[in-house]
């Protein structure tokens, strides 16, 4: 699937495994890096230690994970660091950290999390944009039908899971055509 996404134009992928053990995650991460080489930037979800061990390009931490300061200590100054936020206070806090980008969401209802935070809608994206100059990544329920509205609300980019699962290459190409 990752190879199909890259063939469709994707330049950044996040490895997300909420149920695997560290050994399994490291093995899968190293396989991803090996198969994709430097054709794509790879971001590790939650685990700064595995980011470094797998040779990834960065780590993304949530509100319940290692703090941005703690993650930065593990990954150093050169690797990318992203932080998930769900409300204005969290956006303000993330803006004060050394994070390279801020993720905001869920913008729309999502099925990819067992217990998602409350939906923020397009107004939440607009509010987040006003609170940070850092690149803003919108996440949560984003698909080909609504992605343009999210960018118009102030997001710099979108993170997508579900709408890329079926026919990943064509789906990625569609997103780039819509957002291009």
GROMACS elastic network, one bead per residue, 0.5 to 0.9 nm:
[ bonds ]
;  ai    aj funct       b0    kb
    1     4     6  0.50803   500
    1     5     6  0.62424   500
    1     6     6  0.86997   500
    1   165     6  0.80343   500
    1   167     6  0.86897   500
    1   168     6  0.65338   500
    1   169     6  0.82882   500
    2     5     6  0.50646   500
    2     6     6  0.62413   500
    2     7     6  0.85688   500
    2    10     6  0.89520   500
    2    13     6  0.78518   500
    2    32     6  0.78309   500
    2    35     6  0.89860   500
    2    36     6  0.79680   500
    2   168     6  0.82157   500
    3     6     6  0.51487   500
    3     7     6  0.61401   500
    3     8     6  0.86206   500
    3    35     6  0.78212   500
    3    36     6  0.68909   500
    3   169     6  0.85169   500
    4     8     6  0.61981   500
    4     9     6  0.88719   500
    4    10     6  0.89427   500
    4   167     6  0.82899   500
    4   168     6  0.58522   500
    4   170     6  0.86067   500
    4   172     6  0.87349   500
    5     9     6  0.65817   500
    5    10     6  0.55717   500
    5    11     6  0.86132   500
    5    13     6  0.87143   500
    5   164     6  0.80525   500
    5   168     6  0.54096   500
    5   170     6  0.84129   500
    5   171     6  0.82685   500
    5   172     6  0.61701   500
    5   173     6  0.86126   500
    6     9     6  0.51331   500
    6    11     6  0.64465   500
    6    12     6  0.84175   500
    6    13     6  0.87068   500
    6    36     6  0.82277   500
    6    39     6  0.76411   500
    6    40     6  0.70928   500
    6   169     6  0.75110   500
    6   172     6  0.84201   500
    7    10     6  0.72376   500
    7   169     6  0.61933   500
    7   172     6  0.86583   500
    7   173     6  0.88141   500
    8   168     6  0.74254   500
    8   170     6  0.64582   500
    8   171     6  0.76925   500
    8   172     6  0.51549   500
    8   173     6  0.50658   500
    8   174     6  0.86995   500
    8   176     6  0.86403   500
    9   169     6  0.79523   500
    9   172     6  0.65919   500
    9   173     6  0.65513   500
    9   176     6  0.76034   500
   10    13     6  0.73659   500
   10    40     6  0.73634   500
   10   169     6  0.88743   500
   10   172     6  0.67107   500
   10   173     6  0.85037   500
   10   176     6  0.86899   500
   11    39     6  0.71479   500
   11    41     6  0.61181   500
   11    42     6  0.86569   500
   12    40     6  0.53723   500
   12    42     6  0.58720   500
   12    43     6  0.74193   500
   13    40     6  0.70605   500
   13    41     6  0.63420   500
   13    42     6  0.51187   500
   13    43     6  0.61434   500
   13    44     6  0.86859   500
   14    41     6  0.84441   500
   14    42     6  0.57706   500
   14    44     6  0.57188   500
   14    45     6  0.64394   500
   14    59     6  0.84965   500
   14    60     6  0.82059   500
   15    25     6  0.89129   500
   15    28     6  0.89435   500
   15    29     6  0.71911   500
   15    32     6  0.86989   500
   15    42     6  0.71461   500
   15    43     6  0.61614   500
   15    44     6  0.51341   500
   15    45     6  0.59037   500
   16    25     6  0.89716   500
   16    43     6  0.87795   500
   16    44     6  0.67712   500
   16    45     6  0.51688   500
   16    46     6  0.80593   500
   17    20     6  0.58861   500
   17    21     6  0.88374   500
   17    25     6  0.70519   500
   17    45     6  0.75409   500
   18    21     6  0.88242   500
   18    45     6  0.86894   500
   18    46     6  0.88825   500
   20    23     6  0.81149   500
   20    24     6  0.60654   500
   20    25     6  0.59718   500
   21    24     6  0.54391   500
   21    25     6  0.61367   500
   21    26     6  0.86283   500
   22    25     6  0.50507   500
   22    26     6  0.60073   500
   22    27     6  0.85366   500
   22    50     6  0.76830   500
   23    26     6  0.51928   500
   23    27     6  0.61966   500
   23    28     6  0.86701   500
   24    27     6  0.51627   500
   24    28     6  0.62072   500
   24    29     6  0.85068   500
   25    28     6  0.51860   500
   25    29     6  0.59629   500
   25    30     6  0.85314   500
   25    50     6  0.78083   500
   26    29     6  0.50068   500
   26    30     6  0.60563   500
   26    31     6  0.84891   500
   26    50     6  0.61392   500
   26    51     6  0.85517   500
   26    53     6  0.73929   500
   26    54     6  0.62411   500
   27    30     6  0.52978   500
   27    31     6  0.62335   500
   27    32     6  0.87291   500
   27    54     6  0.81645   500
   28    31     6  0.50416   500
   28    32     6  0.62296   500
   28    33     6  0.87361   500
   28    54     6  0.89847   500
   29    32     6  0.50565   500
   29    33     6  0.62785   500
   29    34     6  0.85721   500
   29    42     6  0.89761   500
   29    44     6  0.82492   500
   29    50     6  0.81466   500
   29    51     6  0.83552   500
   29    54     6  0.58400   500
   29    55     6  0.85449   500
   29    56     6  0.80890   500
   30    33     6  0.50465   500
   30    34     6  0.60429   500
   30    35     6  0.85707   500
   30    53     6  0.83856   500
   30    54     6  0.50632   500
   30    55     6  0.74630   500
   30    56     6  0.85695   500
   31    35     6  0.60504   500
   31    36     6  0.84350   500
   31    54     6  0.87921   500
   32    35     6  0.52204   500
   32    36     6  0.59316   500
   32    37     6  0.79817   500
   32    42     6  0.85111   500
   33    36     6  0.53347   500
   33    37     6  0.53731   500
   33    38     6  0.77255   500
   33    40     6  0.88646   500
   33    42     6  0.75762   500
   33    54     6  0.73233   500
   33    55     6  0.72638   500
   33    56     6  0.72244   500
   34    37     6  0.53673   500
   34    38     6  0.88892   500
   36    39     6  0.58369   500
   36    40     6  0.66504   500
   37    40     6  0.72209   500
   38    41     6  0.69570   500
   38    42     6  0.89113   500
   41    56     6  0.74329   500
   41    57     6  0.58169   500
   41    58     6  0.81037   500
   42    51     6  0.87652   500
   42    55     6  0.86898   500
   42    56     6  0.52435   500
   42    57     6  0.53090   500
   42    58     6  0.66794   500
   42    59     6  0.85154   500
   43    51     6  0.72781   500
   43    56     6  0.60544   500
   43    57     6  0.58012   500
   43    59     6  0.50943   500
   43    60     6  0.66149   500
   43    80     6  0.78811   500
   43    81     6  0.85897   500
   43    82     6  0.88992   500
   44    47     6  0.62536   500
   44    48     6  0.71614   500
   44    50     6  0.72942   500
   44    51     6  0.53517   500
   44    54     6  0.89654   500
   44    56     6  0.68236   500
   44    57     6  0.80866   500
   44    58     6  0.62492   500
   44    60     6  0.61075   500
   44    61     6  0.86936   500
   45    48     6  0.80534   500
   45    51     6  0.83162   500
   45    58     6  0.88580   500
   45    59     6  0.58613   500
   45    61     6  0.63407   500
   45    62     6  0.83991   500
   46    50     6  0.89204   500
   46    51     6  0.88853   500
   46    59     6  0.66855   500
   46    60     6  0.56846   500
   46    62     6  0.67228   500
   46    65     6  0.61395   500
   46    66     6  0.73855   500
   47    50     6  0.54072   500
   47    51     6  0.62379   500
   47    52     6  0.89554   500
   47    59     6  0.68110   500
   47    60     6  0.78384   500
   47    61     6  0.75772   500
   47    65     6  0.82508   500
   47    66     6  0.80404   500
   47    71     6  0.83213   500
   48    52     6  0.65000   500
   48    53     6  0.87404   500
   48    58     6  0.79317   500
   48    59     6  0.56985   500
   48    60     6  0.80342   500
   48    61     6  0.82703   500
   48    66     6  0.81275   500
   48    70     6  0.88202   500
   48    71     6  0.57072   500
   48    72     6  0.82425   500
   48    74     6  0.61026   500
   48    75     6  0.61860   500
   49    52     6  0.54474   500
   49    53     6  0.62766   500
   49    54     6  0.86729   500
   49    71     6  0.84666   500
   49    74     6  0.65685   500
   49    75     6  0.75285   500
   50    54     6  0.58046   500
   50    55     6  0.82791   500
   50    56     6  0.82726   500
   50    59     6  0.89138   500
   51    54     6  0.54503   500
   51    55     6  0.61938   500
   51    56     6  0.50624   500
   51    57     6  0.73616   500
   51    58     6  0.63993   500
   51    59     6  0.61233   500
   51    75     6  0.74677   500
   52    55     6  0.52265   500
   52    56     6  0.62032   500
   52    57     6  0.82233   500
   52    58     6  0.81270   500
   52    59     6  0.88218   500
   52    74     6  0.78089   500
   52    75     6  0.62610   500
   52    79     6  0.89073   500
   53    56     6  0.78134   500
   55    58     6  0.88304   500
   56    59     6  0.78711   500
   56    79     6  0.82391   500
   57    78     6  0.86864   500
   57    79     6  0.55061   500
   57    80     6  0.61619   500
   57    81     6  0.89856   500
   58    75     6  0.73957   500
   58    78     6  0.87030   500
   58    81     6  0.56213   500
   58    82     6  0.78745   500
   59    71     6  0.77057   500
   59    75     6  0.77531   500
   59    79     6  0.77428   500
   59    80     6  0.63162   500
   59    81     6  0.51969   500
   59    82     6  0.63738   500
   59    83     6  0.87273   500
   60    68     6  0.88656   500
   60    71     6  0.87662   500
   60    80     6  0.82295   500
   60    81     6  0.57886   500
   60    83     6  0.56867   500
   60    84     6  0.74507   500
   61    64     6  0.79786   500
   61    65     6  0.57111   500
   61    66     6  0.65791   500
   61    67     6  0.73018   500
   61    68     6  0.70055   500
   61    71     6  0.77490   500
   61    81     6  0.77739   500
   61    82     6  0.62714   500
   61    83     6  0.50610   500
   61    84     6  0.63161   500
   62    65     6  0.52372   500
   62    66     6  0.77255   500
   62    67     6  0.81748   500
   62    68     6  0.88893   500
   62    82     6  0.85774   500
   62    83     6  0.58124   500
   62    85     6  0.72966   500
   63    66     6  0.80272   500
   63    67     6  0.76087   500
   63    83     6  0.76802   500
   63    84     6  0.64235   500
   63    85     6  0.69904   500
   63    86     6  0.88015   500
   63    90     6  0.84020   500
   64    67     6  0.81406   500
   65    68     6  0.87297   500
   66    69     6  0.80811   500
   66    70     6  0.59129   500
   66    71     6  0.59806   500
   67    70     6  0.50317   500
   67    71     6  0.60471   500
   67    72     6  0.84585   500
   67    83     6  0.88505   500
   68    71     6  0.50072   500
   68    72     6  0.60002   500
   68    73     6  0.86142   500
   68    81     6  0.75119   500
   68    82     6  0.79953   500
   68    83     6  0.70093   500
   68    94     6  0.79173   500
   68    97     6  0.66468   500
   68    98     6  0.71058   500
   68    99     6  0.66204   500
   69    72     6  0.50976   500
   69    73     6  0.63626   500
   69    74     6  0.89208   500
   69    97     6  0.70477   500
   69    98     6  0.71975   500
   69    99     6  0.85586   500
   70    73     6  0.51594   500
   70    74     6  0.66082   500
   70    75     6  0.89291   500
   71    74     6  0.51684   500
   71    75     6  0.61794   500
   71    76     6  0.81500   500
   71    81     6  0.76691   500
   72    75     6  0.52082   500
   72    76     6  0.53088   500
   72    77     6  0.66578   500
   72    79     6  0.83732   500
   72    80     6  0.88414   500
   72    81     6  0.71132   500
   72    98     6  0.74776   500
   72    99     6  0.81628   500
   73    76     6  0.54809   500
   73    77     6  0.80605   500
   75    78     6  0.76340   500
   75    79     6  0.59945   500
   75    80     6  0.81461   500
   75    81     6  0.82343   500
   76    79     6  0.62620   500
   76    80     6  0.88878   500
   77    80     6  0.79229   500
   77    81     6  0.89663   500
   77    98     6  0.87533   500
   80    99     6  0.76236   500
   80   100     6  0.60945   500
   80   101     6  0.82929   500
   81    98     6  0.76728   500
   81   100     6  0.53076   500
   81   101     6  0.68442   500
   81   102     6  0.89272   500
   82    94     6  0.89025   500
   82    99     6  0.53953   500
   82   100     6  0.58251   500
   82   102     6  0.57584   500
   82   103     6  0.70036   500
   83    91     6  0.89187   500
   83    94     6  0.65975   500
   83    99     6  0.65172   500
   83   100     6  0.83589   500
   83   101     6  0.67258   500
   83   102     6  0.51734   500
   83   103     6  0.58950   500
   83   104     6  0.86462   500
   84    90     6  0.83309   500
   84    91     6  0.84260   500
   84    94     6  0.82553   500
   84   102     6  0.62068   500
   84   104     6  0.60787   500
   84   105     6  0.77484   500
   85    88     6  0.80383   500
   85    89     6  0.85483   500
   85    90     6  0.52989   500
   85    91     6  0.56993   500
   85    94     6  0.75489   500
   85   102     6  0.70026   500
   85   103     6  0.58322   500
   85   105     6  0.66347   500
   85   106     6  0.89458   500
   86    89     6  0.84403   500
   86    90     6  0.64975   500
   86    91     6  0.74494   500
   86   103     6  0.83116   500
   86   104     6  0.56580   500
   86   105     6  0.53214   500
   86   106     6  0.70013   500
   86   117     6  0.68732   500
   86   118     6  0.78170   500
   86   119     6  0.84332   500
   86   120     6  0.74119   500
   86   124     6  0.85459   500
   87    90     6  0.54986   500
   87    91     6  0.63740   500
   87    92     6  0.88754   500
   87   104     6  0.77606   500
   87   105     6  0.81181   500
   87   120     6  0.76902   500
   87   124     6  0.74642   500
   87   127     6  0.88775   500
   87   128     6  0.78242   500
   88    91     6  0.50220   500
   88    92     6  0.62011   500
   88    93     6  0.86329   500
   88   124     6  0.80414   500
   88   127     6  0.70666   500
   88   128     6  0.62633   500
   88   131     6  0.74867   500
   89    92     6  0.51907   500
   89    93     6  0.62723   500
   89    94     6  0.86772   500
   90    93     6  0.50092   500
   90    94     6  0.60338   500
   90    95     6  0.84420   500
   91    94     6  0.50977   500
   91    95     6  0.60401   500
   91    96     6  0.87755   500
   91   102     6  0.71801   500
   91   103     6  0.84808   500
   91   104     6  0.77195   500
   91   128     6  0.63329   500
   91   131     6  0.67804   500
   91   132     6  0.72297   500
   92    95     6  0.50896   500
   92    96     6  0.66021   500
   92   128     6  0.83816   500
   92   131     6  0.62116   500
   92   132     6  0.71101   500
   93    96     6  0.53075   500
   93    97     6  0.68386   500
   94    97     6  0.52482   500
   94    98     6  0.79845   500
   94    99     6  0.67485   500
   94   101     6  0.85769   500
   94   102     6  0.67095   500
   94   132     6  0.86763   500
   95    98     6  0.77783   500
   95    99     6  0.72514   500
   95   101     6  0.84297   500
   95   102     6  0.74136   500
   95   131     6  0.77780   500
   95   132     6  0.58428   500
   95   133     6  0.79636   500
   95   134     6  0.70565   500
   96    99     6  0.81701   500
   97   100     6  0.86511   500
   98   101     6  0.89313   500
   99   102     6  0.70623   500
   99   134     6  0.83507   500
  100   134     6  0.67413   500
  100   135     6  0.73226   500
  101   134     6  0.54452   500
  101   136     6  0.60413   500
  101   137     6  0.72486   500
  102   132     6  0.82434   500
  102   134     6  0.66005   500
  102   135     6  0.63190   500
  102   136     6  0.51047   500
  102   137     6  0.61406   500
  102   138     6  0.86286   500
  103   135     6  0.84110   500
  103   136     6  0.57407   500
  103   138     6  0.57007   500
  103   139     6  0.67811   500
  103   158     6  0.89474   500
  103   159     6  0.86565   500
  104   107     6  0.73350   500
  104   120     6  0.85041   500
  104   124     6  0.80323   500
  104   125     6  0.68511   500
  104   128     6  0.72242   500
  104   136     6  0.70799   500
  104   137     6  0.61832   500
  104   138     6  0.50566   500
  104   139     6  0.61274   500
  104   140     6  0.84950   500
  104   155     6  0.86996   500
  105   108     6  0.76144   500
  105   117     6  0.78371   500
  105   118     6  0.83442   500
  105   119     6  0.68139   500
  105   120     6  0.62242   500
  105   121     6  0.80256   500
  105   124     6  0.78596   500
  105   125     6  0.77636   500
  105   137     6  0.86377   500
  105   138     6  0.59722   500
  105   139     6  0.50631   500
  105   140     6  0.56664   500
  105   141     6  0.89745   500
  106   109     6  0.67148   500
  106   110     6  0.70885   500
  106   116     6  0.74198   500
  106   117     6  0.66839   500
  106   118     6  0.69528   500
  106   119     6  0.51035   500
  106   120     6  0.60960   500
  106   121     6  0.75870   500
  106   138     6  0.75772   500
  106   139     6  0.54877   500
  106   141     6  0.69207   500
  106   142     6  0.87955   500
  107   110     6  0.85731   500
  107   118     6  0.87949   500
  107   119     6  0.55040   500
  107   120     6  0.50708   500
  107   122     6  0.64222   500
  107   123     6  0.88742   500
  107   124     6  0.72743   500
  107   125     6  0.72398   500
  107   138     6  0.67670   500
  107   139     6  0.61036   500
  107   140     6  0.51725   500
  107   141     6  0.65914   500
  107   142     6  0.73759   500
  107   150     6  0.81437   500
  108   118     6  0.89728   500
  108   119     6  0.55483   500
  108   120     6  0.70521   500
  108   121     6  0.58664   500
  108   122     6  0.83617   500
  108   139     6  0.81382   500
  108   140     6  0.54454   500
  108   142     6  0.67382   500
  109   116     6  0.83762   500
  109   118     6  0.83579   500
  109   119     6  0.61264   500
  109   121     6  0.89524   500
  109   140     6  0.64752   500
  109   141     6  0.52538   500
  109   142     6  0.86954   500
  110   113     6  0.69035   500
  110   116     6  0.73390   500
  110   119     6  0.86538   500
  110   140     6  0.53847   500
  110   142     6  0.82746   500
  110   162     6  0.87374   500
  111   114     6  0.72263   500
  111   116     6  0.81519   500
  111   140     6  0.85133   500
  111   141     6  0.76201   500
  111   162     6  0.82473   500
  112   116     6  0.82539   500
  112   140     6  0.81139   500
  112   141     6  0.84660   500
  112   161     6  0.75562   500
  112   162     6  0.74931   500
  113   116     6  0.53803   500
  113   117     6  0.89161   500
  116   119     6  0.81654   500
  116   140     6  0.89593   500
  117   120     6  0.86835   500
  119   124     6  0.85025   500
  119   140     6  0.82163   500
  120   123     6  0.68474   500
  120   125     6  0.73157   500
  121   124     6  0.53751   500
  121   125     6  0.68566   500
  121   150     6  0.89114   500
  122   125     6  0.50561   500
  122   126     6  0.63236   500
  122   127     6  0.86669   500
  122   149     6  0.76342   500
  122   150     6  0.63595   500
  122   153     6  0.60361   500
  122   154     6  0.87980   500
  123   127     6  0.61288   500
  123   128     6  0.85605   500
  123   153     6  0.74433   500
  124   127     6  0.50322   500
  124   128     6  0.61062   500
  124   129     6  0.85651   500
  124   153     6  0.88527   500
  125   128     6  0.50762   500
  125   129     6  0.61244   500
  125   130     6  0.87227   500
  125   136     6  0.85849   500
  125   138     6  0.72083   500
  125   150     6  0.73000   500
  125   151     6  0.89472   500
  125   153     6  0.60338   500
  125   154     6  0.63179   500
  125   155     6  0.66247   500
  126   129     6  0.51314   500
  126   130     6  0.64652   500
  126   131     6  0.89687   500
  126   150     6  0.89499   500
  126   152     6  0.89726   500
  126   153     6  0.52686   500
  126   154     6  0.56821   500
  126   155     6  0.79828   500
  127   130     6  0.52450   500
  127   131     6  0.66035   500
  127   154     6  0.88172   500
  128   131     6  0.51227   500
  128   132     6  0.65895   500
  128   136     6  0.79352   500
  128   154     6  0.82388   500
  128   155     6  0.86736   500
  129   132     6  0.56972   500
  129   133     6  0.71696   500
  129   134     6  0.86547   500
  129   135     6  0.88610   500
  129   136     6  0.69717   500
  129   153     6  0.81412   500
  129   154     6  0.56284   500
  129   155     6  0.69417   500
  130   133     6  0.78176   500
  130   154     6  0.85695   500
  132   135     6  0.79658   500
  132   136     6  0.79214   500
  133   136     6  0.79996   500
  135   155     6  0.76857   500
  135   156     6  0.59294   500
  135   157     6  0.80083   500
  136   154     6  0.77276   500
  136   155     6  0.50875   500
  136   156     6  0.52274   500
  136   157     6  0.66832   500
  136   158     6  0.85299   500
  137   155     6  0.57082   500
  137   156     6  0.59422   500
  137   158     6  0.53336   500
  137   159     6  0.66258   500
  138   142     6  0.80395   500
  138   150     6  0.71353   500
  138   151     6  0.82867   500
  138   155     6  0.58492   500
  138   156     6  0.78338   500
  138   157     6  0.63916   500
  138   159     6  0.61151   500
  138   160     6  0.88852   500
  139   142     6  0.64472   500
  139   157     6  0.89701   500
  139   158     6  0.60134   500
  139   160     6  0.67013   500
  140   158     6  0.89097   500
  140   159     6  0.75146   500
  140   160     6  0.73623   500
  140   161     6  0.84673   500
  141   146     6  0.87605   500
  141   160     6  0.75442   500
  141   161     6  0.82551   500
  141   162     6  0.78045   500
  141   163     6  0.85884   500
  142   145     6  0.80292   500
  142   146     6  0.62014   500
  142   147     6  0.58094   500
  142   150     6  0.81354   500
  142   158     6  0.72948   500
  142   159     6  0.73147   500
  142   160     6  0.59297   500
  142   161     6  0.81403   500
  142   162     6  0.83257   500
  142   163     6  0.76050   500
  143   146     6  0.55885   500
  143   147     6  0.56845   500
  143   160     6  0.69286   500
  143   161     6  0.86299   500
  143   162     6  0.77849   500
  143   163     6  0.54624   500
  143   164     6  0.83925   500
  143   175     6  0.82501   500
  144   147     6  0.55188   500
  144   148     6  0.78203   500
  144   163     6  0.72733   500
  144   171     6  0.82075   500
  144   174     6  0.73151   500
  144   175     6  0.59940   500
  144   178     6  0.73616   500
  145   148     6  0.76124   500
  145   149     6  0.87049   500
  146   149     6  0.55639   500
  146   150     6  0.67235   500
  147   150     6  0.51960   500
  147   151     6  0.65485   500
  147   152     6  0.87460   500
  147   158     6  0.71879   500
  147   175     6  0.79132   500
  147   178     6  0.80539   500
  147   179     6  0.75099   500
  148   151     6  0.52754   500
  148   152     6  0.62033   500
  148   153     6  0.86657   500
  148   178     6  0.70100   500
  148   179     6  0.61494   500
  149   153     6  0.61075   500
  149   154     6  0.88889   500
  150   153     6  0.50368   500
  150   154     6  0.67523   500
  150   155     6  0.60591   500
  150   156     6  0.88212   500
  150   157     6  0.84363   500
  150   158     6  0.77346   500
  151   154     6  0.53127   500
  151   156     6  0.61939   500
  151   157     6  0.66812   500
  151   158     6  0.76763   500
  151   179     6  0.81675   500
  152   155     6  0.71514   500
  154   157     6  0.89558   500
  155   158     6  0.71407   500
  160   163     6  0.65197   500
  160   164     6  0.67601   500
  161   164     6  0.56785   500
  161   165     6  0.67710   500
  162   165     6  0.54284   500
  162   166     6  0.80556   500
  163   166     6  0.69943   500
  163   168     6  0.82992   500
  163   171     6  0.70505   500
  163   172     6  0.88766   500
  164   167     6  0.68996   500
  164   169     6  0.80076   500
  164   170     6  0.85380   500
  164   171     6  0.54838   500
  164   172     6  0.65838   500
  165   168     6  0.56025   500
  165   171     6  0.81241   500
  166   169     6  0.88165   500
  166   170     6  0.86925   500
  166   171     6  0.74160   500
  167   170     6  0.56757   500
  167   171     6  0.60266   500
  167   172     6  0.86185   500
  168   171     6  0.50503   500
  168   172     6  0.59916   500
  168   173     6  0.85107   500
  169   172     6  0.52419   500
  169   173     6  0.62131   500
  169   174     6  0.86265   500
  170   173     6  0.50252   500
  170   174     6  0.60890   500
  170   175     6  0.86973   500
  171   174     6  0.50357   500
  171   175     6  0.63348   500
  171   176     6  0.88105   500
  172   175     6  0.51265   500
  172   176     6  0.63756   500
  172   177     6  0.86716   500
  173   176     6  0.51995   500
  173   177     6  0.61842   500
  173   178     6  0.86560   500
  174   177     6  0.50628   500
  174   178     6  0.61297   500
  174   179     6  0.85251   500
  175   178     6  0.51309   500
  175   179     6  0.59800   500
  175   180     6  0.80690   500
  176   179     6  0.51134   500
  176   180     6  0.53337   500
  177   180     6  0.51158   500
